């Protein structure tokens, strides 16, 4: 349910503005809107501090604690967070420079692996002083025949797919037509010692990060402190000013929080005015639902959609439809059990709402899989005595020809889904003539359903279905628009009706994806089973069994990933486009984000 909001204008003295902002943040119910854009050096400074702190925390998060390294216990009490952050950021730049140096050393060591560890640049310089110049090359074996015979060239044994070639000449300008090998300035022994030194530095850095791993909670608290200060500073700078004596801000708060706010406002001697929102496009949307409906919240946050303030909260409708779509698109009881087991194993690491949602979706998938006789795409499992009795032939994945029924069921689900959308709008416009237009659309949806049956499945439509179009079109034409000019609104409705009917027909047809994708998931699973176990497990050796198990694991993992992608694409689409489109929800809202600060301990 979308909670109704109140617009607020709050006044406080310039002298008490800091205390007002702190108390308002601790109250945590007002979504503050800028009176003018905030700016100032302090805001930029807090932004940089927040960025540095987050980077320092990410360094600690990415570092894997090494139990094999001995280090001294670090006392975190009274430590300066800024100094900790500075040392951590410096450690990152040091680590990057060490890795860069190691990369350069490795590249130079490759030279010695090819030309010999005893090779040294000073030997070439000695020859150069004697008037002999040496050029080194790495060439493909096929290019050896192109080497000039008249030159003093030494060819060495092939290394790493290339042939080392040395040119000896008394002419400093003489070259071969290949890329010349750069010669390291440092000897092989020096490079090896330098590599060991850099590796010791990395080990010391590992010890340092192990010790500083204890500071993650300190930095988390500091980050929260900075965020609070940043929000306070931003809010203060965005307030309006009256002659330097009075500061004011504007925002929105839920109606059910008005009493709580009013009580604090009177205690703090704030001046304030509450009114109904004038610009509803700006009003933040606060959705408040029972716990069992709120489990859909993670999905809504994932796709990042919020209905407009004057639109309908679709949470409960999304939850019910998404659970059904998920079950049909995945369609395998075995996969459902996997999701359920993973949710239980990682229950402490998954947020409560998301965990409950996964359990619900897993349960729906298991039920559909049992009724359709689908267990990892293996028809043999569904034929077991107890499980066989639970299969409904009309929706079974194997052994029956039920394609027409499954398509019919998909169209029926689509018609019901769209009917619910228009039914909600009937209630929404119950005091308006537009409610009659929505009733007309209900009739048109079912008329389109019968047309879809007839065109796609060849099922004859009932003799009275024409009246659905006649009655529905009449209601839509007459009552879809409220206007002072009756004939003008009717003309606009007549012009829009043909395209709307075509769109409605395609919307119903699009629900066939529930059947098509679900069938594809079962077919792909069965194909993997047949490829890995063409003759079953009888007579298989241990190695063959292990290889088949690996193939099945990889195949079904891929199929699960594809099924989940299909859910993201098709399951969400049917809710977001088809259903929401008929419901008139454009998801143009902005989520309610109350201004909140940490509560200070007051003795």
C-alpha atoms as one frame of an Amber mdcrd trajectory, in Angstrom:
protein
   0.000   0.000   0.000   1.249   3.480  -0.887   1.134   5.602   2.260  -0.322
   9.071   1.832   2.170  11.893   2.433   2.066  15.408   3.868   4.128  18.284
   2.566   5.981  20.135   5.314   7.621  23.532   5.648   9.820  23.711   8.769
  11.327  26.871  10.317  14.072  27.167  12.924  16.380  29.904  14.167  19.774
  30.183  12.472  21.391  29.831  15.898  19.778  26.414  16.518  20.094  25.009
  13.009  22.731  22.366  13.869  20.688  21.032  16.781  17.561  21.078  14.614
  19.243  19.043  11.874  20.538  16.496  14.415  17.123  16.076  16.052  15.420
  15.873  12.671  17.893  13.199  11.576  17.361  11.184  14.754  13.606  11.414
  14.204  14.127   9.990  10.715  10.728  10.556   9.104  11.126  13.578   6.787
  12.218  13.192   3.173  13.924  16.555   2.693  13.884  18.390  -0.627  16.404
  21.062  -1.519  15.349  24.693  -1.273  18.479  25.500  -3.288  21.450  23.321
  -4.403  23.968  22.705  -1.608  27.547  23.798  -2.167  30.663  24.534  -0.156
  34.183  23.311   0.597  33.045  21.223   3.561  30.723  19.169   1.329  33.561
  18.462  -1.121  35.828  17.534   1.786  33.294  15.085   3.225  32.780  13.543
  -0.212  36.530  12.947  -0.564  36.748  11.516   2.964  33.846   9.167   2.214
  35.513   8.041  -1.003  38.836   7.390   0.772  37.159   5.502   3.613  35.190
   3.304   1.244  38.376   2.567  -0.717  40.211   1.660   2.511  37.355  -0.653
   3.501  37.420  -2.308   0.077  41.171  -2.948   0.509  40.458  -4.763   3.783
  37.490  -6.641   2.259  39.571  -7.883  -0.671  42.422  -9.017   1.574  42.091
 -12.653   2.578  43.111 -13.198   6.189  46.150 -15.487   6.336  46.190 -17.694
   9.443  49.685 -18.955   8.672  51.222 -15.513   9.181  52.239 -14.572  12.724
  51.518 -10.987  13.761  51.003  -8.967  16.900  47.490  -8.345  18.223  46.295
  -4.868  17.258  44.493  -2.759  19.827  41.829  -0.791  17.943  40.898   1.514
  20.824  41.705   5.185  20.394  43.173   4.821  16.911  42.858   7.721  14.470
  40.700   6.554  11.509  42.287   9.110   9.178  45.750   7.734   9.877  44.513
   4.171   9.339  42.939   5.177   6.031  46.099   6.983   4.925  48.266   3.933
   5.630  45.834   1.587   3.868  45.653   3.784   0.761  49.442   4.019   0.735
  49.671   0.228   1.065  47.572  -0.139  -2.079  49.866   2.120  -4.106  52.908
   0.278  -2.691  51.372  -3.077  -3.633  50.656  -1.859  -7.160  54.235  -0.631
  -7.580  55.622  -3.944  -6.245  53.497  -5.966  -8.664  54.542  -3.686 -11.518
  58.197  -4.151 -10.591  57.746  -7.926 -10.343  56.128  -7.936 -13.773  59.092
  -6.053 -15.245  61.555  -8.422 -13.523  59.711 -11.488 -14.855  59.818 -10.076
 -18.382  63.589  -9.584 -18.084  64.096 -13.058 -16.607  62.414 -14.533 -19.676
  65.363 -13.160 -21.662  67.819 -15.174 -19.559  65.687 -18.326 -19.795  66.163
 -18.108 -23.555  69.736 -16.794 -23.904  71.266 -18.361 -20.800  71.667 -17.306
 -17.204  75.366 -16.477 -17.687  74.592 -13.923 -20.363  75.480 -10.349 -19.379
  75.246  -7.051 -21.200  78.837  -6.135 -20.265  80.078  -8.971 -22.490  78.430
  -7.365 -25.499  79.889  -4.002 -24.514  83.348  -5.622 -24.403  82.850  -6.949
 -27.959  81.560  -3.554 -29.025  84.786  -1.942 -27.831  86.633  -4.431 -30.053
  84.520  -3.395 -33.062  82.181  -6.394 -33.032  78.444  -5.728 -32.746  75.930
  -8.403 -31.686  72.198  -8.258 -32.470  69.765 -10.754 -30.910  66.472 -11.905
 -32.468  63.643 -14.400 -31.894  62.257 -15.703 -35.188  59.750 -18.321 -36.260
  61.185 -21.635 -37.412  59.632 -21.129 -40.847  61.596 -17.881 -41.268  65.027
 -19.453 -40.813  65.348 -20.078 -44.532  65.051 -16.325 -45.184  68.207 -15.544
 -43.184  70.964 -14.188 -45.435  73.734 -16.762 -46.022  76.479 -14.150 -46.360
  76.019 -12.825 -42.813  77.670 -14.143 -39.644  74.606 -15.625 -37.979  74.389
 -18.164 -35.153  71.150 -20.146 -34.740  70.376 -21.674 -31.340  67.944 -24.363
 -30.181  64.232 -23.573 -30.317  62.794 -22.086 -27.102  59.077 -21.581 -26.406
  58.150 -21.912 -30.085  60.753 -19.351 -31.223  64.325 -19.787 -32.506  67.023
 -17.537 -30.955  69.265 -15.977 -33.604  72.418 -13.869 -33.091  73.914 -11.618
 -35.774  77.637 -10.756 -35.531  78.803  -7.760 -37.572  81.466  -5.082 -37.702
  78.969  -2.543 -39.053  76.961  -0.853 -36.311  74.168  -0.035 -38.766  73.726
  -3.584 -39.996  70.477  -5.273 -38.907  68.250  -8.228 -39.748  64.674  -7.622
 -40.866  63.236  -8.764 -37.524  62.393  -7.166 -34.199  65.563  -6.910 -32.121
  65.516  -8.364 -28.594  66.055  -5.784 -25.797  68.912  -6.783 -23.471  68.397
  -6.317 -19.686  70.772  -3.946 -17.917  70.841  -6.151 -14.813  72.361  -9.627
 -14.621  70.357 -12.779 -13.978  71.690 -13.033 -10.394  70.836  -9.409  -9.651
  67.305  -9.817 -11.041  66.702 -12.978  -8.964  67.836 -11.158  -5.803  65.641
  -8.169  -6.676  62.690 -10.531  -7.205  63.246 -12.121  -3.768  63.378  -8.660
  -2.220  60.090  -7.627  -3.837  58.443 -10.888  -2.730  59.605 -10.208   0.857
  58.019  -6.769   0.597  54.758  -8.394  -0.480  54.945 -10.762   2.488  55.484
  -7.800   4.832  52.534  -6.053   3.225  50.448  -9.190   3.837  51.395  -9.059
   7.523  50.449  -5.371   7.628  47.026  -6.023   6.102  46.490  -8.953   8.446
  47.060  -6.622  11.396  44.854  -3.885   9.939  42.033  -6.334   9.259  41.054
  -5.647  12.874  40.274  -2.038  11.968  37.360  -2.815   9.620  34.758  -2.159
  12.348  36.521   1.100  13.261  36.376   2.237   9.646  32.740   1.147   9.268
  31.807   3.316  12.254  33.893   6.165  10.869  32.223   5.837   7.476  28.801
   6.042   9.129  29.972   9.112  11.052  31.200  10.768   7.853  27.976   9.926
   6.049  25.963  11.496   8.856  28.128  14.621   8.803  27.870  14.805   5.029
  24.080  14.488   5.124  23.858  17.081   7.905  26.102  19.496   6.031  24.234
  18.958   2.752  20.864  19.461   4.415  22.057  22.618   6.196  23.484  24.093
   3.002  20.302  23.300   1.062  18.047  25.141   3.544  16.454  28.455   2.763
  17.480  31.603   4.643  15.478  34.576   5.849  17.701  37.586   6.618  20.286
  35.361   8.281  18.027  34.859  11.296  15.704  32.064  10.260  16.432  28.886
   8.334  13.741  26.791   6.677  13.443  23.542   4.766  10.761  21.674   2.916
  10.018  18.005   2.501   7.468  15.228   2.910   6.531  12.851   5.705   3.999
  10.004   5.911   0.619  10.834   7.394   1.060   8.139  10.026   4.199   9.952
  11.258   2.579  13.381  11.615   1.698  12.975  15.310   5.205  11.803  16.170
   6.723  14.712  14.247   4.350  17.283  15.740   5.221  16.181  19.263   8.981
  16.583  18.674   8.454  19.860  16.806   6.600  21.370  19.768   9.276  20.174
  22.193  12.011  21.756  20.042  10.015  24.953  19.345  10.112  24.447  15.588
   7.729  26.358  13.394   6.090  24.205  10.768   3.209  24.026   8.328   1.665
  20.840   6.969  -0.353  20.689   3.764  -1.509  18.305   1.078   1.122  17.850
  -1.676   0.589  20.206  -4.608   3.036  18.696  -7.098   2.334  14.945  -6.894
   5.139  14.179  -9.372   7.650  15.258  -6.732   6.116  13.370  -3.801   8.279
  10.407  -2.670   6.579   7.011  -2.593   6.461   5.128   0.694   5.206   1.554
   0.301   4.178  -0.189   3.502   2.882  -3.753   3.356   2.455  -6.746   5.671
   5.539  -8.947   6.033   4.183 -11.671   3.770   3.769  -9.218   0.902   7.045
  -7.372   1.591   9.078 -10.425   0.581   8.755  -9.181  -3.021  10.732  -6.042
  -2.078  14.158  -7.496  -3.041  12.869  -8.162  -6.554  11.388  -4.660  -6.842
  14.702  -3.161  -5.682  16.624  -5.370  -8.092  14.691  -4.106 -11.113  14.663
  -0.623  -9.523  11.038   0.325 -10.064   8.755   2.478  -7.934   5.144   3.294
  -8.872   4.135   6.938  -8.982   2.522   8.550  -5.941  -0.917   8.486  -7.579
  -0.455   5.008  -9.055  -1.192   1.557  -7.643   1.110  -0.457  -5.405   1.619
  -3.642  -7.406   3.552  -5.599  -4.748   0.939  -8.255  -3.969   0.033  -8.755
  -7.625   3.703  -9.048  -8.601   4.341 -11.546  -5.814   1.510 -13.894  -6.772
   2.099 -13.687 -10.529   5.888 -13.866 -10.259   5.726 -17.014  -8.126   3.508
 -18.686 -10.759   5.667 -17.485 -13.662   8.868 -18.591 -11.913   7.398 -22.055
 -11.314   6.293 -22.443 -14.944   9.472 -21.054 -16.513  11.846 -23.169 -14.389
   9.321 -25.998 -14.131  11.596 -28.605 -12.547  11.031 -29.981  -9.039  14.704
 -31.022  -8.853  15.861 -27.488  -9.544  13.346 -26.211  -7.002  14.847 -28.509
  -4.357  18.314 -27.176  -5.179  17.145 -23.574  -4.680  15.472 -24.538  -1.408
  18.525 -26.396  -0.075  20.853 -23.502  -0.992  18.520 -21.039   0.745  18.609
 -23.164   3.898  22.388 -23.691   3.791  23.148 -19.983   3.328  20.214 -18.720
   5.394  22.455 -16.701   7.717  24.120 -14.912   4.803  20.906 -14.034   2.969
  18.688 -11.115   4.006  15.430 -12.347   5.631  13.102 -10.987   2.916  15.203
 -12.449   0.093  15.523 -15.768   1.906  11.746 -16.024   2.334  11.196 -15.070
  -1.319  13.589 -17.815  -2.464  11.759 -20.343  -0.280   8.390 -19.293  -1.764
   9.689 -19.454  -5.345  11.372 -22.803  -4.653   8.147 -24.191  -3.181   6.125
 -23.026  -6.186   8.675 -24.604  -8.541   8.626 -27.890  -6.625   4.818 -28.042
  -6.732   4.720 -27.328 -10.473   7.523 -29.825 -11.100   5.726 -32.554  -9.157
   2.438 -31.914 -10.976   4.177 -31.875 -14.368   6.421 -34.857 -13.542   9.706
 -33.019 -14.094  12.751 -33.997 -12.016  16.092 -32.919 -13.538  14.573 -33.676
 -16.949  14.523 -37.422 -16.166  11.275 -39.055 -17.247  12.223 -42.242 -15.359
  11.957 -40.462 -11.994   8.438 -39.264 -12.779   7.443 -42.873 -13.546   8.107
 -44.028  -9.978   4.860 -45.348  -8.412   4.187 -42.590  -5.877   5.336 -39.713
  -8.082   3.474 -41.015 -11.143   0.127 -40.721  -9.339   0.745 -37.013  -8.684
   1.276 -36.048 -12.326  -1.512 -34.151 -14.090  -1.442 -35.399 -17.718  -2.558
 -32.091 -19.213   0.552 -30.295 -17.916   2.992 -33.245 -17.931   6.398 -32.578
 -19.477   6.879 -36.092 -20.874   4.866 -38.906 -22.386   1.772 -37.011 -23.580
   0.835 -34.640 -26.374  -0.465 -31.650 -24.428   0.975 -28.760 -26.407  -2.440
 -27.336 -27.279  -3.608 -27.470 -23.683  -0.431 -25.796 -22.386  -0.798 -23.014
 -24.938  -4.456 -22.677 -23.959  -3.461 -22.529 -20.277  -0.872 -19.825 -21.009
  -3.455 -17.713 -22.875  -5.944 -18.272 -20.055  -3.396 -17.115 -17.455  -2.749
 -14.052 -19.612  -6.445 -13.220 -19.875  -6.931 -13.603 -16.113  -3.823 -11.533
 -15.379  -4.979  -8.677 -17.605  -8.522  -8.940 -16.225  -7.140  -8.436 -12.730
  -5.358  -5.305 -13.958  -8.532  -3.786 -15.372 -10.522  -4.970 -12.337  -8.188
  -2.978 -10.087  -8.764   0.081 -12.250 -12.516  -0.418 -11.938 -12.128  -0.068
  -8.180  -9.686   2.824  -8.632 -12.208   4.787 -10.736 -15.331   3.544  -8.975
 -16.642   7.121  -8.566 -15.913   8.034 -12.187 -17.406   7.124 -15.550 -13.953
   5.724 -16.429 -14.870   2.667 -14.333 -17.339   1.737 -17.104 -14.509   1.984
 -19.640 -12.430  -0.466 -17.592 -15.388  -2.887 -17.453 -15.458  -2.564 -21.232
 -11.792  -3.510 -21.361 -12.484  -6.623 -19.289 -15.001  -7.671 -21.941 -12.516
  -6.892 -24.739  -9.751  -8.929 -23.044 -11.981 -12.010 -23.005 -13.087 -11.383
 -26.572  -9.418 -11.249 -27.567  -8.829 -14.448 -25.604 -11.440 -16.302 -27.666
  -9.977 -14.826 -30.883  -6.511 -16.012 -29.832  -7.855 -19.507 -29.184  -9.475
 -19.594 -32.575  -6.517 -18.246 -34.575  -3.664 -20.026 -32.776  -5.247 -23.258
 -31.536  -8.118 -23.652 -33.951 -10.670 -23.892 -31.132 -14.086 -22.539 -32.150
 -15.139 -19.417 -30.264 -18.538 -19.367 -28.475 -21.379 -17.927 -30.493 -21.852
 -15.001 -28.099 -18.217 -13.785 -28.072 -19.025 -11.057 -30.642 -21.130  -9.354
 -27.978 -17.999  -9.028 -25.841 -16.469  -6.845 -28.557 -19.659  -4.896 -29.136
 -20.318  -4.185 -25.455 -16.663  -3.668 -24.601 -15.950  -1.329 -27.504 -19.096
   0.691 -26.745 -18.123   1.217 -23.108 -14.528   2.107 -24.034 -15.571   4.563
 -26.740 -18.181   6.282 -24.565 -16.454   6.429 -21.200 -12.660   6.135 -21.565
 -12.072   9.890 -21.503 -13.575  12.582 -19.311 -13.992  15.758 -21.315 -16.296
  18.747 -21.663 -16.668  17.823 -25.304 -18.422  14.436 -25.481 -17.973  13.996
 -29.243 -14.320  15.051 -29.124 -13.478  12.471 -26.431 -15.482   9.814 -28.275
 -13.593  10.541 -31.498 -10.256  10.207 -29.715 -11.359   6.881 -28.216 -12.463
   5.546 -31.615  -9.099   6.549 -33.125  -7.114   4.807 -30.361  -9.240   1.649
 -30.156  -7.848  -0.340 -33.155  -4.231  -0.036 -31.994  -5.246  -0.823 -28.434
  -7.012  -4.007 -29.592  -3.963  -5.113 -31.591  -1.763  -4.422 -28.573  -4.152
  -6.362 -26.315  -4.084  -9.337 -28.688  -0.266  -9.392 -28.743  -0.219  -9.090
 -24.934  -2.319 -12.244 -24.529  -0.267 -14.121 -27.115   2.964 -13.136 -25.335
   1.958 -15.270 -22.330   2.682 -18.341 -24.458   6.310 -17.807 -23.445   5.392
 -19.402 -20.095   4.794 -22.702 -21.844   7.520 -22.382 -24.487  10.362 -21.520
 -22.108   9.247 -24.104 -19.537   9.151 -26.793 -22.208  12.595 -25.733 -23.445
  14.045 -26.010 -19.928  12.747 -29.583 -19.593  13.931 -30.508 -23.093  17.449
 -29.163 -22.518  17.686 -31.054 -19.204  16.590 -34.274 -20.911  19.136 -33.726
 -23.690  21.970 -33.379 -21.190  20.809 -36.577 -19.494  20.805 -38.467 -22.817
  24.242 -37.190 -23.768  25.821 -38.036 -20.407  23.964 -41.328 -19.857  22.817
 -42.627 -23.253  22.498 -46.208 -21.934  21.951 -45.526 -18.246  24.476 -46.322
 -15.516  24.453 -50.104 -15.979  27.880 -51.489 -16.819  29.685 -48.170 -16.348
  33.203 -48.120 -14.914  34.278 -45.755 -12.154  35.988 -43.336 -14.560  32.989
 -43.300 -16.913  30.666 -42.707 -13.964  32.783 -39.782 -12.713  32.937 -38.215
 -16.185  29.171 -38.638 -16.623  28.566 -37.037 -13.197  30.750 -34.051 -14.136
  28.939 -33.690 -17.477  25.552 -33.789 -15.748  26.672 -31.243 -13.152  27.931
 -28.815 -15.782  24.930 -29.374 -18.061  22.288 -28.865 -15.395  24.176 -25.875
 -13.950  24.068 -24.257 -17.380  20.375 -25.119 -17.750  19.582 -23.615 -14.342
  21.445 -20.447 -15.311  19.475 -20.226 -18.577  16.201 -20.825 -16.717  16.970
 -18.058 -14.227  17.848 -15.717 -17.094  14.496 -16.579 -18.682  12.780 -15.706
 -15.399  14.536 -12.331 -15.361  13.558 -11.624 -18.953  10.105 -13.166 -19.344
   8.762 -13.423 -15.791   9.537  -9.799 -15.032   8.456  -8.629 -18.493   4.936
 -10.061 -18.157   4.531  -8.124 -14.917   6.355  -4.966 -15.984   4.945  -4.523
 -19.488   1.778  -6.524 -20.091   0.208  -6.357 -16.627   1.483  -2.911 -15.629
   0.590  -1.517 -19.048  -3.056  -2.552 -18.679  -3.010  -1.351 -15.075  -1.755
   2.069 -16.182   1.326   1.973 -13.929   4.339   3.755 -15.418   6.693   3.356
 -12.435   7.511   7.032 -12.476   7.883   7.378  -8.714  10.859   8.111  -6.483
  11.325   6.028  -3.359  10.781   7.640   0.041  14.194   8.277   1.614  13.821
   9.890   5.022  16.676  11.947   6.399  18.237   9.752   9.103  21.232  10.153
  11.379  22.735   7.998  14.104  21.097   8.598  17.466  23.458  10.267  19.899
  23.626   8.764  23.391  22.259  11.299  25.819  22.891  10.880  29.522
